[in-house]
Amino acid sequence: MTKLSFRTVSQNFITPGLIFLSFVWLIPLLTNFAILFFNFSFYAGYQSWLLSDIMLYPLPIIILAIYLRNKNRSSVVWEAPRLFKILLSLLVVVLYFLFTIISHNFFPVSVATNQTQLLNTLNNSSILGIQLELLAITLLGPIFEELMCRGLLMNFYFKNSKFGFDVILSAIIFSLLHQHQNLSVLLPYFIFGLLLGLLYRFTGKLQYTMLAHILINTIIAWPYIQDNIIIFL
C-alpha cells in the first residue's frame, strides 16, 4: 500500500477542493462588487448584473483549463473532434429531453429558483442585456460548469471509480449548484449531471460534455435567441 504524503493529499484533494470552493464563493462576491460599480454608471439594475457576469466568466475558464492541463499532463479539454463522440454528445441531449418529457408527465416539477431568476432577467432587460445573458447561458456558463464539475471534480475525486463515484459526486454537486429547493426540482439537474459525467467517462474530453451542455441550454433558450438572433451573426 502506497503511503500518502501531505504533499500528495494537498495536491490531489485539498487544492482542487479549495479551487472549486473559491470559484463558487468568489464569482458571486466579485459580481456583487461589479454591480455596485456599474450601478453608479449608465448600466444599472439588470444591466449591471449581466455585464459583470460576462466580464467574470473568461478568467476562471482560462485558469481552470490551464490548471487541468498542467495536472493531467495531457489535455482533458480538447482533441481533434471524433464523429462517434459527437454522436454520443447528441445522444445525451436526446436522453435528457426524453427524461424531462417523461418526468413532467408523471411528476409535477416546480420551476427551479435559478430558472425563475434567469427568466426575470431576460424579461426585464434591454436588448443588450438579453443578448449578454444569452451568451452566458448558451456558451460561457456551460464551459465554466463543465470545467468545474466534470473537469475538476471527476479528475481529482474518485477518478475512474469502478462504482462510478466520480460521476455520482459530480452530478450531486452540479445539481446542488443549480438548485436545492426540493428533490423534485433537484432531480432533473442530477440526471443531467449523471449523463454528462458518463459522457466524460466514455469520451475522456470535456469538449463533448461542453457540446452537449451548450446544445441543451441553447434549445431551452431558443425562444429568446430567435428574438435576439443578432448576437450570433
Helices and strands as residue ranges (DSSP letters): H 6-9, I 10-14, H 15-38, H 46-56, H 58-72, H 83-106, H 113-123, H 127-135, I 136-140, H 141-145, I 146-153, H 154-156, H 165-178, H 183-203, H 206-220, H 222-227, G 229-232
